[in-house]
Amino acid sequence: IKAKGSDEAGNAQTTFTSATFTIKAKELFKLNLKPGWNLVSIPNSASDPAIDSVFPSTSQVNTVLTHAPSDEDGPWLTAVRDTNGVFQGNLTSISAQRGYWVKAETFDTLKIDIPAQSGGSAALPPAISVVIGWNLIPVTDLSGSKADDANLGINFGAYLKGLTVSRVYTFDTVANQYSLIDHT
């Protein structure tokens, strides 16, 4: 950048002042998948939420499900990859407002473009609709700084504050079993 100017008092800078800086591109969010069923979410809105963009044909993902009990097409929205490598079904986009069951054939790391927060913008907590009974809720990131799914740790008590919660589970893909989480 090169700049020169004057102020309201008439003081002028007659030579250019320069500064050099580097703009580094934000890392893509890495979603690590294991063979079999994975219980996942993305921490914020993808720049292109189309299911075929989030899970491109080069990925090892062949089935994606989400539990959406209040959706008119629910309670389950599904997408299965066809022989042309394109997803078919009533699940057409991936939202940071939902959790997903994703079936991968092998280990895979997806790189998803999740734009950073704009400078000076307020980051309000998202409102995630829940119903009485089972809910599949995502883990969100207001900072926009999470680079991969390994560092999305949350405090369940704070995250679920205001809800009457009886059980919280995660799913362990390697052991192929649910794990009860102490959400207190």
TAGI-V444109 format. One record per helix or strand of 2 or more residues. SS is the DSSP state (helix for helix, strand for strand). FROM is the first residue (numbers start at 1). TO is the last residue. If there is no record, write none. Layout:
# TAGI-V444109
ss=SS from=FROM to=TO
ss=SS from=FROM to=TO
This chain:
# TAGI-V444109
ss=strand from=2 to=3
ss=strand from=17 to=18
ss=strand from=29 to=33
ss=strand from=36 to=40
ss=helix from=51 to=54
ss=strand from=61 to=67
ss=strand from=76 to=81
ss=strand from=87 to=89
ss=strand from=100 to=104
ss=strand from=108 to=112
ss=helix from=149 to=151
ss=helix from=156 to=159
ss=strand from=169 to=172
ss=strand from=177 to=180
